[in-house]
Amino acid sequence: QQQVKQSPQSLIVQKGGISIINCAYENTAFDYFPWYQQFPGKGPALLIAIRPDVSEKKEGRFTISFNKSAKQFSLHIMDSQPGDSATYFCAARLTGNQFYFGTGTSLTVIP
Amino acid sequence: DSGVTQTPKHLITATGQRVTLRCSPRSGDLSVYWYQQSLDQGLQFLIQYYNGEERAKGNILERFSAQQFPDLHSELNLSSLELGDSALYFCASSVDGVRSPLHFGNGTRLTVT
């Protein structure tokens, strides 16, 4: 059973556009929600993260929006660039540092 | 570079064989995690160690085992390999095993033929 559901599976965006990736969860015990970025041949790298007591977190062009009541969170990439083309994973953490990952979104930014 | 080192990068072996994957965590990190990444399953948690002790188990098959040594490096042993074990295996480390973010290595790609 997938603890964290991620959509879409793939996304194609024009350069300069906004990329939006969504995740949903059921377990209200999750206490930390990171996003990871993975380039081909590399491991996932921590991109940005949020705690459930905050509704939004912004770091540069990357923003997490968090809706606790709906049990959903999303990653917004503003002014998307070809260098952002990668696979993005959302995750959620339980006590004891147990992370559950979404199935990933393959983002392609077209020049 | 995350500071987590995994060897080998690629491994090709036959069904029924046994392999060992190695991971060196970031300097100062006490906890090591193993994940399996396949195309249709995403990142699946296998097992976590903290300072040499097993901390948590995920979807790890009985044919798989792991350990963390006194120098904190970890090994994942996969035996009686099947075609379905072909995947990317990632090691991650964190400062503690409680509330710190994970830092991933670049993975070992295992191909079972």
Backbone of each chain as ProteinMPNN parsed JSONL, in Angstrom:
{"seq_chain_A": "QQQVKQSPQSLIVQKGGISIINCAYENTAFDYFPWYQQFPGKGPALLIAIRPDVSEKKEGRFTISFNKSAKQFSLHIMDSQPGDSATYFCAARLTGNQFYFGTGTSLTVIP", "coords_chain_A": {"N_chain_A": [[0.847, -1.187, 0.0], [0.622, 2.126, -0.945], [1.91, 4.674, 0.871], [2.264, 7.333, 0.409], [0.919, 9.186, -2.114], [1.635, 10.196, -5.362], [1.407, 12.577, -7.976], [1.602, 14.277, -11.186], [2.662, 11.317, -13.051], [4.424, 11.916, -15.056], [5.608, 14.988, -16.512], [5.529, 17.688, -18.693], [6.86, 20.774, -19.384], [6.988, 24.114, -20.595], [9.893, 26.144, -20.97], [10.289, 28.631, -18.515], [7.758, 28.366, -17.582], [5.373, 27.208, -15.033], [5.896, 24.49, -12.94], [4.042, 21.944, -11.425], [3.704, 19.645, -8.901], [1.991, 17.109, -7.234], [1.176, 15.698, -4.032], [-0.293, 13.287, -1.828], [-1.402, 12.12, 1.362], [-2.291, 9.799, 3.977], [-1.745, 9.144, 6.617], [-1.811, 10.715, 9.61], [0.216, 10.92, 11.383], [2.575, 11.546, 10.195], [5.387, 13.733, 10.246], [7.048, 15.434, 8.864], [7.901, 16.694, 5.718], [9.632, 16.169, 3.0], [10.998, 17.099, -0.23], [12.616, 15.518, -2.887], [15.13, 15.68, -5.417], [16.118, 14.065, -8.334], [18.657, 13.324, -10.552], [19.539, 11.63, -13.63], [21.466, 8.729, -13.054], [22.277, 9.524, -10.592], [21.884, 9.777, -6.991], [18.863, 10.506, -5.087], [18.482, 13.9, -4.104], [18.122, 16.105, -1.408], [15.785, 18.674, -1.707], [13.901, 20.623, -0.786], [11.984, 21.16, 2.187], [9.194, 20.739, 4.467], [7.4, 21.386, 7.498], [4.435, 20.199, 9.174], [3.14, 22.273, 10.508], [3.316, 24.533, 9.099], [2.178, 26.42, 6.322], [3.263, 27.112, 3.915], [6.381, 27.085, 2.196], [9.18, 28.663, 0.9], [11.921, 28.529, -1.278], [14.007, 30.13, -3.138], [13.266, 29.476, -6.462], [11.62, 27.421, -5.837], [8.763, 26.18, -4.209], [6.931, 24.879, -1.513], [3.631, 23.993, -0.971], [1.386, 23.422, 1.618], [-1.337, 21.607, 2.774], [-2.88, 20.901, 5.497], [-5.398, 20.023, 6.417], [-6.528, 18.841, 4.185], [-4.699, 16.925, 3.768], [-2.651, 17.084, 1.872], [0.131, 17.995, -0.191], [2.215, 20.072, -2.175], [4.634, 20.678, -4.768], [5.887, 23.528, -6.227], [7.467, 24.765, -9.038], [8.765, 27.609, -10.053], [9.228, 29.658, -12.988], [10.401, 27.611, -14.647], [13.28, 25.807, -15.703], [15.407, 24.323, -18.247], [17.441, 22.923, -16.925], [16.144, 22.042, -14.694], [15.007, 19.708, -15.349], [14.344, 16.548, -14.322], [13.801, 13.811, -12.024], [11.345, 13.996, -9.561], [10.697, 13.429, -6.173], [8.296, 13.162, -3.661], [8.077, 12.915, -0.104], [7.334, 11.508, 3.132], [7.636, 11.602, 6.632], [7.773, 9.339, 9.385], [7.851, 8.945, 12.974], [11.052, 8.164, 14.223], [12.458, 8.474, 12.024], [11.515, 7.218, 9.703], [11.034, 7.142, 6.387], [8.669, 7.577, 3.826], [8.214, 7.298, 0.439], [6.893, 8.945, -2.474], [5.971, 7.811, -5.792], [7.356, 9.156, -7.696], [7.93, 11.818, -10.096], [8.547, 12.48, -13.382], [10.04, 15.179, -14.709], [10.16, 17.216, -17.524], [11.591, 19.962, -18.986], [11.019, 21.998, -21.606], [13.063, 23.752, -23.882]], "CA_chain_A": [[0.0, 0.0, 0.0], [1.441, 3.321, -1.092], [1.576, 5.608, 1.95], [2.259, 8.674, -0.172], [0.523, 9.092, -3.524], [2.215, 11.329, -6.086], [0.955, 12.769, -9.361], [1.467, 13.227, -12.204], [3.818, 10.441, -13.233], [5.351, 12.68, -15.885], [5.181, 16.37, -16.71], [6.31, 18.443, -19.666], [6.578, 22.197, -19.188], [7.815, 25.018, -21.377], [10.822, 27.003, -20.223], [9.642, 29.819, -17.987], [6.454, 28.012, -17.035], [5.297, 26.726, -13.652], [5.716, 23.047, -12.791], [3.341, 21.637, -10.181], [3.647, 18.217, -8.593], [1.126, 16.958, -6.071], [1.258, 14.486, -3.218], [-1.343, 13.135, -0.823], [-1.098, 11.112, 2.355], [-3.401, 9.498, 4.89], [-1.306, 8.983, 8.0], [-1.632, 12.028, 10.246], [1.406, 10.876, 12.24], [3.736, 12.078, 9.478], [5.745, 15.003, 10.881], [8.044, 16.163, 8.075], [7.579, 16.364, 4.324], [10.676, 16.666, 2.099], [11.018, 16.809, -1.656], [13.936, 15.154, -3.389], [15.346, 15.825, -6.863], [17.05, 13.038, -8.764], [19.125, 13.354, -11.939], [19.945, 10.292, -14.075], [22.756, 8.246, -12.581], [22.584, 10.085, -9.266], [20.905, 9.512, -5.961], [17.977, 11.626, -4.765], [19.09, 14.958, -3.301], [17.119, 16.915, -0.717], [15.551, 19.942, -2.405], [13.196, 21.531, 0.104], [11.149, 20.377, 3.09], [8.264, 21.534, 5.26], [6.759, 20.732, 8.631], [2.98, 20.342, 9.007], [2.582, 23.461, 11.152], [3.564, 25.646, 8.182], [1.368, 26.207, 5.116], [4.048, 27.348, 2.695], [7.805, 27.354, 2.354], [9.751, 29.056, -0.392], [13.378, 28.639, -1.379], [14.307, 30.489, -4.524], [12.151, 29.22, -7.388], [10.901, 26.241, -5.37], [7.821, 26.438, -3.128], [6.04, 23.809, -1.068], [2.358, 24.383, -0.381], [0.958, 22.315, 2.474], [-2.729, 21.708, 3.235], [-2.977, 19.869, 6.534], [-6.76, 19.486, 6.515], [-6.746, 17.99, 3.01], [-3.607, 15.942, 3.744], [-2.006, 17.197, 0.569], [1.178, 18.994, -0.325], [2.625, 20.162, -3.567], [5.861, 21.396, -5.114], [5.762, 24.444, -7.354], [8.741, 25.261, -9.561], [8.485, 28.808, -10.841], [10.218, 29.958, -14.035], [11.077, 26.334, -14.864], [14.427, 25.854, -16.599], [15.802, 22.981, -18.722], [18.256, 22.292, -15.883], [15.265, 21.458, -13.677], [14.549, 18.407, -15.847], [14.8, 15.537, -13.363], [12.681, 13.125, -11.364], [11.08, 14.579, -8.251], [10.013, 12.547, -5.241], [7.856, 13.672, -2.376], [8.241, 11.926, 0.953], [6.756, 11.847, 4.426], [8.404, 10.916, 7.676], [7.197, 8.938, 10.656], [8.774, 8.916, 14.109], [12.126, 7.202, 14.03], [13.091, 8.769, 10.726], [11.039, 6.321, 8.657], [10.547, 7.934, 5.27], [7.88, 6.926, 2.789], [8.375, 8.093, -0.766], [5.995, 8.825, -3.602], [6.507, 7.017, -6.897], [8.19, 9.994, -8.541], [7.426, 12.538, -11.264], [9.599, 12.819, -14.327], [9.796, 16.522, -15.254], [10.94, 17.65, -18.685], [11.374, 21.372, -19.311], [11.379, 22.19, -23.018], [13.62, 25.092, -24.109]], "C_chain_A": [[0.888, 1.245, 0.0], [1.001, 4.348, -0.051], [1.491, 7.045, 1.444], [1.972, 8.533, -1.667], [0.934, 10.363, -4.246], [1.675, 11.367, -7.505], [1.424, 14.115, -9.874], [2.715, 12.362, -12.283], [4.867, 11.133, -14.087], [4.736, 14.034, -16.22], [6.108, 17.034, -17.715], [5.881, 19.903, -19.584], [7.498, 23.007, -20.092], [8.729, 25.811, -20.459], [10.103, 28.28, -19.788], [8.286, 29.556, -17.358], [6.538, 27.543, -15.581], [5.06, 25.211, -13.667], [5.068, 22.791, -11.433], [3.227, 20.127, -10.028], [2.905, 18.055, -7.275], [1.344, 15.644, -5.339], [0.15, 14.486, -2.182], [-0.962, 12.014, 0.12], [-2.314, 10.893, 3.241], [-2.986, 9.537, 6.354], [-1.018, 10.333, 8.638], [-0.445, 12.044, 11.206], [2.666, 11.357, 11.511], [4.075, 13.463, 10.024], [6.73, 15.852, 10.08], [7.885, 15.713, 6.637], [8.65, 16.967, 3.41], [10.372, 16.35, 0.638], [12.465, 16.542, -2.057], [13.965, 15.298, -4.91], [16.395, 14.796, -7.269], [17.375, 13.185, -10.243], [19.578, 11.945, -12.33], [21.336, 9.926, -13.586], [23.164, 8.763, -11.218], [21.536, 9.645, -8.262], [19.999, 10.714, -5.729], [18.696, 12.618, -3.851], [17.983, 15.815, -2.689], [17.017, 18.297, -1.363], [14.976, 20.985, -1.452], [12.292, 20.681, 0.99], [10.271, 21.299, 3.924], [7.744, 20.704, 6.428], [5.264, 21.031, 8.584], [2.362, 21.547, 9.69], [2.782, 24.72, 10.3], [2.795, 25.387, 6.892], [2.15, 26.406, 3.819], [5.507, 27.583, 3.053], [8.402, 27.599, 0.979], [11.261, 29.119, -0.3], [13.715, 28.886, -2.845], [13.099, 30.269, -5.415], [11.264, 28.052, -6.928], [10.034, 26.588, -4.159], [7.06, 25.165, -2.803], [4.787, 24.469, -0.515], [1.817, 23.184, 0.376], [-0.455, 22.572, 2.977], [-2.98, 20.576, 4.213], [-4.359, 19.225, 6.561], [-7.059, 18.537, 5.347], [-5.724, 16.866, 2.916], [-2.973, 15.883, 2.362], [-0.883, 18.219, 0.63], [1.692, 18.953, -1.754], [3.921, 20.961, -3.698], [5.571, 22.246, -6.341], [7.157, 24.894, -7.753], [8.413, 26.416, -10.493], [9.597, 29.002, -11.877], [11.056, 28.711, -14.333], [12.148, 26.448, -15.949], [14.777, 24.44, -17.077], [16.646, 22.218, -17.702], [17.445, 21.706, -14.755], [14.756, 20.088, -14.103], [15.18, 17.298, -15.012], [13.565, 14.778, -12.886], [12.559, 13.676, -9.954], [10.271, 13.595, -7.405], [9.541, 13.353, -4.043], [8.035, 12.551, -1.353], [7.561, 12.426, 2.214], [7.446, 10.997, 5.474], [7.542, 10.573, 8.879], [8.257, 9.011, 11.739], [9.82, 7.83, 13.894], [12.794, 7.356, 12.687], [12.741, 7.762, 9.65], [10.4, 7.15, 7.557], [9.786, 7.065, 4.283], [7.859, 7.847, 1.583], [7.21, 7.893, -1.737], [6.701, 8.088, -4.727], [7.285, 7.851, -7.908], [7.462, 10.635, -9.707], [8.6, 12.905, -12.142], [9.252, 14.151, -14.995], [10.73, 16.784, -16.428], [10.582, 19.091, -18.977], [11.911, 21.6, -20.72], [11.888, 23.604, -23.237], [12.721, 25.975, -24.97]], "O_chain_A": [[1.782, 1.392, 0.834], [-0.13, 4.833, -0.082], [0.744, 7.863, 1.98], [2.696, 7.846, -2.388], [0.625, 11.469, -3.803], [1.507, 10.333, -8.152], [1.631, 15.027, -9.074], [3.719, 12.66, -11.636], [6.065, 10.956, -13.867], [3.517, 14.203, -16.213], [7.33, 16.949, -17.595], [4.699, 20.227, -19.697], [8.646, 22.63, -20.323], [8.38, 26.108, -19.317], [9.408, 28.922, -20.575], [7.729, 30.42, -16.681], [7.614, 27.488, -14.986], [4.141, 24.722, -14.324], [5.488, 23.349, -10.42], [2.722, 19.43, -10.908], [3.163, 18.781, -6.315], [1.655, 14.618, -5.944], [-0.291, 15.538, -1.718], [-0.28, 11.067, -0.271], [-3.244, 11.698, 3.254], [-3.771, 9.916, 7.223], [-0.076, 11.019, 8.241], [-0.136, 13.087, 11.783], [3.707, 11.553, 12.138], [3.181, 14.28, 10.244], [7.195, 16.882, 10.567], [7.751, 14.523, 6.354], [8.583, 18.151, 3.081], [9.592, 15.451, 0.325], [13.394, 17.23, -1.634], [12.966, 15.071, -5.593], [17.435, 14.671, -6.622], [16.479, 13.171, -11.087], [19.958, 11.153, -11.467], [22.271, 10.72, -13.691], [24.263, 8.48, -10.74], [20.448, 9.2, -8.627], [20.335, 11.827, -6.134], [19.426, 12.224, -2.942], [17.031, 16.198, -3.369], [18.016, 18.994, -1.541], [15.504, 22.091, -1.332], [11.877, 19.595, 0.586], [10.561, 22.487, 4.071], [7.66, 19.479, 6.349], [4.867, 22.039, 7.999], [1.182, 21.829, 9.484], [2.459, 25.828, 10.728], [2.76, 24.253, 6.414], [1.745, 25.928, 2.76], [5.825, 28.196, 4.072], [8.164, 26.852, 0.031], [11.815, 29.692, 0.638], [13.707, 27.972, -3.67], [12.026, 30.814, -5.155], [10.264, 27.742, -7.577], [10.504, 27.208, -3.205], [6.6, 24.458, -3.699], [4.863, 25.386, 0.303], [1.787, 22.069, -0.146], [-0.738, 23.629, 3.54], [-3.257, 19.442, 3.819], [-4.474, 18.009, 6.713], [-7.767, 17.544, 5.517], [-5.858, 15.963, 2.091], [-2.784, 14.819, 1.773], [-0.937, 19.18, 1.397], [1.61, 17.934, -2.44], [4.249, 21.798, -2.858], [5.078, 21.755, -7.356], [7.936, 25.349, -6.915], [7.86, 26.226, -11.576], [10.736, 28.578, -11.682], [12.285, 28.759, -14.276], [11.947, 27.098, -16.975], [14.477, 23.465, -16.388], [16.567, 20.992, -17.629], [17.975, 20.955, -13.936], [14.14, 19.38, -13.305], [16.4, 17.134, -14.999], [12.44, 15.069, -13.292], [13.553, 13.807, -9.241], [9.292, 13.011, -7.869], [10.302, 14.136, -3.476], [8.133, 11.378, -1.714], [7.253, 13.61, 2.346], [7.792, 9.839, 5.24], [6.715, 11.363, 9.335], [9.445, 9.128, 11.437], [9.512, 6.726, 13.444], [13.579, 6.512, 12.256], [13.56, 7.472, 8.777], [9.363, 7.781, 7.76], [10.21, 5.958, 3.951], [7.527, 9.028, 1.693], [6.623, 6.814, -1.81], [7.888, 7.777, -4.627], [7.818, 7.308, -8.876], [6.503, 10.077, -10.241], [9.539, 13.565, -11.696], [8.286, 14.239, -15.753], [11.942, 16.593, -16.328], [9.414, 19.417, -19.192], [13.099, 21.418, -20.987], [11.233, 24.564, -22.832], [13.063, 27.126, -25.241]]}, "seq_chain_B": "DSGVTQTPKHLITATGQRVTLRCSPRSGDLSVYWYQQSLDQGLQFLIQYYNGEERAKGNILERFSAQQFPDLHSELNLSSLELGDSALYFCASSVDGVRSPLHFGNGTRLTVT", "coords_chain_B": {"N_chain_B": [[27.933, 16.694, -4.297], [26.942, 14.168, -2.115], [28.403, 12.966, -0.108], [28.013, 10.391, 0.669], [29.125, 7.212, -0.032], [28.901, 4.664, -2.387], [29.597, 1.36, -3.375], [29.788, -1.505, -5.578], [29.366, 0.568, -8.57], [27.98, -0.593, -10.638], [26.626, -3.854, -11.119], [26.587, -7.014, -12.402], [25.075, -10.094, -12.476], [24.28, -13.614, -12.15], [21.187, -15.484, -11.923], [20.422, -16.939, -8.763], [22.825, -16.416, -7.596], [24.965, -14.7, -5.144], [25.42, -11.447, -3.842], [27.263, -8.592, -2.597], [26.683, -5.387, -1.473], [28.132, -2.261, -0.825], [28.367, 0.453, 1.507], [29.449, 3.633, 2.505], [28.846, 5.927, 4.961], [28.139, 9.519, 5.236], [30.624, 11.563, 6.736], [30.423, 11.602, 10.207], [27.768, 10.891, 10.308], [25.52, 8.69, 11.857], [23.532, 6.93, 11.27], [22.328, 4.576, 8.907], [20.634, 3.793, 5.925], [18.909, 1.566, 3.751], [17.61, 1.468, 0.501], [15.476, 0.286, -2.107], [15.131, 0.855, -5.528], [12.916, 0.591, -8.039], [11.444, 0.628, -11.346], [8.631, 0.572, -11.316], [7.937, 0.686, -8.671], [9.033, 2.766, -7.277], [10.861, 4.313, -4.594], [11.67, 2.028, -2.227], [11.738, 1.323, 1.154], [14.164, -0.576, 2.817], [15.849, -1.312, 5.104], [17.108, -0.039, 8.24], [19.913, 1.118, 10.051], [21.419, 2.08, 13.124], [24.205, 3.298, 14.489], [25.423, 0.778, 14.456], [23.421, -0.929, 15.274], [20.422, -2.638, 14.374], [17.684, -0.683, 13.436], [15.196, -0.336, 12.193], [12.956, -2.184, 10.099], [11.926, -2.599, 6.768], [10.368, -3.401, 3.741], [11.987, -5.778, 3.384], [13.309, -8.662, 1.906], [13.594, -12.087, 3.014], [15.789, -13.254, 1.907], [17.579, -11.274, 1.784], [20.013, -9.448, 3.617], [21.57, -7.322, 6.031], [24.177, -5.322, 7.52], [25.735, -3.121, 9.891], [28.878, -1.915, 10.443], [31.497, -1.486, 13.032], [32.997, 0.729, 12.154], [31.088, 2.179, 10.972], [30.419, 1.823, 8.309], [28.289, 0.146, 5.953], [26.907, -2.946, 4.811], [24.982, -4.551, 2.327], [23.605, -7.59, 1.794], [22.658, -9.725, -0.752], [21.061, -12.633, -1.594], [20.564, -15.8, -3.342], [19.67, -14.809, -5.816], [17.124, -13.412, -7.882], [15.495, -12.739, -11.043], [13.779, -10.608, -10.669], [15.0, -9.108, -8.729], [16.573, -7.292, -9.867], [17.485, -3.976, -9.896], [17.903, -0.554, -8.754], [19.912, 0.058, -6.01], [19.935, 1.995, -3.217], [21.85, 3.641, -0.777], [21.463, 5.552, 2.129], [22.302, 8.134, 4.471], [22.08, 9.556, 7.775], [22.443, 12.076, 10.323], [21.443, 11.474, 12.898], [19.192, 8.879, 13.944], [16.669, 9.761, 14.102], [15.488, 12.44, 13.616], [16.674, 13.716, 11.464], [17.504, 14.823, 8.103], [17.707, 12.694, 5.16], [20.578, 11.693, 3.328], [21.548, 10.716, 0.214], [23.478, 8.173, -1.464], [24.948, 7.516, -4.736], [24.002, 5.146, -5.647], [23.804, 1.585, -6.438], [23.624, -0.201, -9.329], [21.999, -3.094, -9.917], [21.967, -5.877, -11.947], [20.362, -8.765, -12.718], [20.8, -11.682, -14.457]], "CA_chain_B": [[28.276, 15.368, -3.787], [26.3, 13.998, -0.81], [29.333, 12.426, 0.871], [27.715, 8.975, 0.862], [29.813, 6.466, -1.085], [28.418, 3.32, -2.613], [30.338, 0.554, -4.345], [30.201, -0.939, -6.86], [28.334, 1.34, -9.262], [27.202, -1.544, -11.432], [26.866, -5.247, -10.781], [25.823, -7.928, -13.245], [25.272, -11.433, -11.955], [23.29, -14.581, -12.625], [20.207, -15.928, -10.937], [20.921, -17.889, -7.789], [24.082, -15.96, -7.006], [24.938, -13.82, -3.978], [26.248, -10.254, -4.013], [27.361, -7.679, -1.454], [26.74, -3.963, -1.798], [28.799, -1.567, 0.273], [28.015, 1.867, 1.681], [30.128, 4.426, 3.524], [28.003, 7.105, 5.204], [28.802, 10.816, 5.384], [31.376, 11.7, 7.972], [29.614, 12.093, 11.318], [26.429, 10.3, 10.307], [25.495, 7.438, 12.597], [22.458, 6.058, 10.795], [22.399, 4.174, 7.502], [19.387, 3.249, 5.414], [18.97, 0.965, 2.422], [16.386, 1.574, -0.289], [15.469, -0.331, -3.43], [14.369, 1.661, -6.478], [12.571, -0.04, -9.308], [10.673, 1.547, -12.181], [7.21, 0.62, -10.992], [7.701, 0.745, -7.226], [9.628, 3.931, -6.639], [11.854, 4.046, -3.56], [11.122, 1.189, -1.182], [12.619, 1.215, 2.308], [14.526, -1.948, 3.155], [16.308, -1.498, 6.471], [17.835, 1.077, 8.834], [20.821, 0.854, 11.155], [21.898, 3.225, 13.873], [25.396, 3.03, 15.313], [25.697, -0.651, 14.497], [22.26, -1.721, 15.669], [19.265, -2.533, 13.49], [16.699, 0.233, 14.015], [13.873, -0.581, 11.61], [12.914, -3.018, 8.897], [10.829, -2.337, 5.846], [10.009, -4.52, 2.865], [13.203, -6.514, 3.044], [13.086, -10.085, 1.754], [14.422, -12.921, 3.888], [17.022, -13.555, 1.166], [18.451, -10.104, 1.912], [20.427, -9.132, 4.974], [22.467, -6.173, 6.08], [24.782, -5.031, 8.811], [26.532, -1.896, 9.99], [30.101, -2.281, 11.142], [31.95, -0.488, 14.007], [33.444, 1.978, 11.509], [29.81, 2.724, 10.501], [30.038, 1.461, 6.954], [27.247, -0.873, 5.947], [26.842, -3.842, 3.665], [23.7, -5.193, 2.04], [23.854, -8.871, 1.156], [21.506, -10.239, -1.489], [21.391, -14.008, -1.96], [19.597, -16.538, -4.168], [19.129, -13.717, -6.621], [16.102, -13.665, -8.898], [15.444, -11.684, -12.056], [13.041, -9.478, -10.108], [15.836, -8.33, -7.808], [17.261, -6.248, -10.65], [17.004, -2.662, -9.446], [18.906, 0.33, -8.18], [19.922, -0.016, -4.557], [20.501, 3.216, -2.667], [22.156, 3.802, 0.627], [21.356, 6.92, 2.615], [22.733, 8.265, 5.857], [21.631, 10.74, 8.493], [23.233, 12.327, 11.528], [20.877, 10.576, 13.894], [18.163, 8.035, 13.339], [15.417, 10.236, 14.674], [14.812, 13.582, 13.015], [17.531, 14.419, 10.514], [17.211, 14.46, 6.716], [18.507, 11.644, 4.542], [21.495, 12.04, 2.242], [21.674, 9.496, -0.569], [24.573, 7.905, -2.373], [24.554, 7.445, -6.14], [23.368, 3.875, -5.919], [24.397, 0.448, -7.14], [22.666, -0.797, -10.268], [22.139, -4.549, -9.955], [21.285, -6.57, -13.038], [20.387, -10.215, -12.565], [20.497, -12.275, -15.779]], "C_chain_B": [[27.741, 15.23, -2.358], [27.267, 13.559, 0.268], [29.081, 10.974, 1.203], [28.31, 8.207, -0.32], [29.279, 5.053, -1.17], [29.284, 2.625, -3.65], [29.739, -0.841, -4.41], [29.099, -0.095, -7.477], [27.398, 0.426, -10.038], [27.597, -2.958, -11.038], [25.97, -6.089, -11.679], [26.127, -9.33, -12.768], [24.14, -12.338, -12.426], [22.314, -14.95, -11.515], [20.826, -16.98, -10.029], [22.189, -17.465, -7.082], [23.844, -15.055, -5.793], [25.864, -12.64, -4.237], [26.249, -9.437, -2.727], [27.533, -6.263, -1.956], [27.28, -3.234, -0.575], [28.444, -0.091, 0.3], [28.874, 2.474, 2.787], [29.324, 5.693, 3.747], [28.83, 8.384, 5.215], [29.548, 10.835, 6.714], [30.481, 12.281, 9.059], [28.221, 11.511, 11.383], [26.469, 8.929, 10.969], [24.475, 6.432, 12.047], [22.572, 5.805, 9.299], [21.087, 3.504, 7.122], [19.645, 2.622, 4.047], [17.598, 1.056, 1.762], [16.572, 0.839, -1.617], [14.622, 0.54, -4.344], [14.158, 0.867, -7.758], [11.605, 0.867, -10.039], [9.234, 1.689, -11.704], [6.915, 0.8, -9.508], [8.264, 1.999, -6.57], [10.677, 3.507, -5.629], [11.202, 3.262, -2.422], [12.152, 1.024, -0.07], [12.885, -0.25, 2.636], [14.857, -2.102, 4.634], [17.098, -0.283, 6.922], [18.713, 0.58, 9.971], [21.196, 2.159, 11.832], [23.041, 2.763, 14.761], [25.605, 1.527, 15.538], [24.509, -1.531, 14.825], [21.137, -1.555, 14.639], [18.198, -1.693, 14.156], [15.301, -0.054, 13.492], [14.007, -1.419, 10.354], [11.715, -2.636, 8.057], [10.522, -3.58, 5.047], [11.218, -5.329, 2.439], [12.909, -8.019, 3.007], [13.998, -10.865, 2.69], [15.741, -13.289, 3.231], [18.025, -12.396, 1.274], [18.819, -9.911, 3.378], [21.388, -7.959, 4.923], [23.122, -6.103, 7.438], [25.526, -3.711, 8.726], [27.705, -2.208, 10.916], [30.534, -1.184, 12.124], [32.452, 0.804, 13.371], [32.294, 2.684, 10.796], [29.505, 2.446, 9.025], [29.044, 0.309, 7.028], [27.349, -1.725, 4.691], [25.457, -4.452, 3.557], [23.997, -6.457, 1.247], [22.57, -9.394, 0.529], [21.856, -11.639, -1.968], [20.259, -14.65, -2.748], [18.879, -15.583, -5.112], [18.162, -14.199, -7.685], [16.087, -12.499, -9.873], [14.784, -10.419, -11.506], [13.817, -8.65, -9.116], [16.616, -7.25, -8.551], [16.649, -4.895, -10.319], [18.202, -1.799, -9.106], [18.79, 0.224, -6.662], [20.652, 1.218, -4.028], [20.756, 3.06, -1.176], [21.982, 5.275, 0.964], [21.886, 6.958, 4.042], [22.142, 9.531, 6.467], [22.424, 10.859, 9.782], [22.755, 11.432, 12.658], [19.836, 9.72, 13.207], [16.778, 8.476, 13.724], [14.759, 11.345, 13.859], [15.65, 14.315, 11.966], [17.278, 13.941, 9.084], [18.163, 13.376, 6.194], [19.373, 12.225, 3.425], [21.833, 10.748, 1.513], [22.999, 9.411, -1.312], [24.051, 7.804, -3.8], [24.045, 6.078, -6.57], [24.253, 2.825, -6.557], [23.313, -0.131, -8.039], [22.949, -2.279, -10.375], [21.315, -5.108, -11.11], [21.468, -8.056, -12.835], [19.951, -10.831, -13.888], [20.198, -13.76, -15.665]], "O_chain_B": [[28.037, 16.056, -1.494], [26.991, 13.755, 1.451], [29.855, 10.373, 1.948], [28.027, 8.524, -1.476], [29.21, 4.335, -0.173], [29.658, 3.212, -4.665], [29.227, -1.329, -3.402], [27.991, -0.054, -6.941], [26.188, 0.644, -10.087], [28.742, -3.224, -10.673], [24.753, -5.903, -11.714], [27.29, -9.721, -12.664], [23.168, -11.879, -13.026], [22.585, -14.752, -10.331], [21.64, -17.798, -10.458], [22.59, -18.072, -6.089], [22.713, -14.698, -5.462], [26.955, -12.805, -4.782], [25.361, -9.569, -1.884], [28.419, -5.977, -2.762], [26.928, -3.551, 0.562], [28.247, 0.535, -0.741], [29.009, 1.9, 3.867], [29.134, 6.467, 2.809], [30.061, 8.343, 5.206], [29.139, 10.196, 7.684], [29.854, 13.322, 8.865], [27.553, 11.623, 12.411], [27.342, 8.112, 10.678], [24.553, 5.236, 12.328], [22.875, 6.713, 8.525], [20.508, 2.748, 7.901], [20.491, 3.09, 3.285], [16.571, 0.764, 2.375], [17.671, 0.781, -2.169], [13.512, 0.925, -3.977], [15.108, 0.522, -8.461], [11.013, 1.767, -9.443], [8.682, 2.789, -11.69], [5.769, 1.04, -9.128], [7.981, 2.255, -5.4], [11.31, 2.463, -5.785], [10.303, 3.76, -1.743], [13.292, 0.634, -0.319], [11.962, -1.06, 2.722], [14.243, -2.903, 5.339], [17.687, 0.423, 6.104], [18.304, -0.275, 10.756], [21.279, 3.207, 11.192], [22.861, 1.946, 15.664], [25.917, 1.076, 16.64], [24.578, -2.751, 14.673], [20.931, -0.466, 14.103], [17.834, -1.945, 15.305], [14.331, -0.022, 14.25], [15.015, -1.375, 9.648], [10.627, -2.382, 8.574], [10.425, -4.678, 5.595], [11.439, -5.537, 1.246], [12.338, -8.576, 3.944], [15.044, -10.37, 3.109], [16.711, -13.602, 3.922], [19.187, -12.54, 0.893], [18.014, -10.186, 4.269], [21.95, -7.653, 3.871], [22.679, -6.745, 8.391], [25.896, -3.248, 7.647], [27.526, -2.704, 12.029], [30.009, -0.072, 12.069], [32.347, 1.868, 13.98], [32.507, 3.674, 10.097], [28.429, 2.804, 8.546], [28.968, -0.406, 8.027], [27.819, -1.27, 3.647], [24.84, -4.82, 4.557], [24.571, -6.399, 0.16], [21.533, -9.493, 1.186], [22.848, -11.817, -2.675], [19.149, -14.122, -2.817], [17.651, -15.559, -5.191], [18.354, -15.246, -8.303], [16.593, -11.416, -9.578], [15.184, -9.303, -11.838], [13.348, -7.592, -8.696], [17.245, -6.393, -7.929], [15.441, -4.7, -10.448], [19.35, -2.239, -9.16], [17.694, 0.294, -6.107], [21.818, 1.454, -4.344], [19.989, 2.439, -0.44], [22.322, 6.145, 0.161], [21.913, 5.94, 4.733], [21.755, 10.458, 5.755], [22.998, 9.887, 10.272], [23.541, 10.727, 13.292], [19.631, 9.839, 11.999], [15.827, 7.696, 13.686], [13.604, 11.214, 13.452], [15.333, 15.455, 11.626], [16.886, 12.794, 8.872], [19.26, 13.177, 6.716], [18.958, 13.118, 2.687], [22.34, 9.8, 2.113], [23.566, 10.42, -1.732], [22.858, 7.983, -4.046], [23.696, 5.88, -7.734], [25.299, 3.125, -7.134], [22.233, -0.502, -7.58], [24.005, -2.684, -10.861], [20.119, -4.841, -11.226], [22.594, -8.551, -12.785], [18.864, -10.539, -14.385], [19.925, -14.414, -16.671]]}, "name": "protein", "num_of_chains": 2, "seq": "QQQVKQSPQSLIVQKGGISIINCAYENTAFDYFPWYQQFPGKGPALLIAIRPDVSEKKEGRFTISFNKSAKQFSLHIMDSQPGDSATYFCAARLTGNQFYFGTGTSLTVIPDSGVTQTPKHLITATGQRVTLRCSPRSGDLSVYWYQQSLDQGLQFLIQYYNGEERAKGNILERFSAQQFPDLHSELNLSSLELGDSALYFCASSVDGVRSPLHFGNGTRLTVT"}
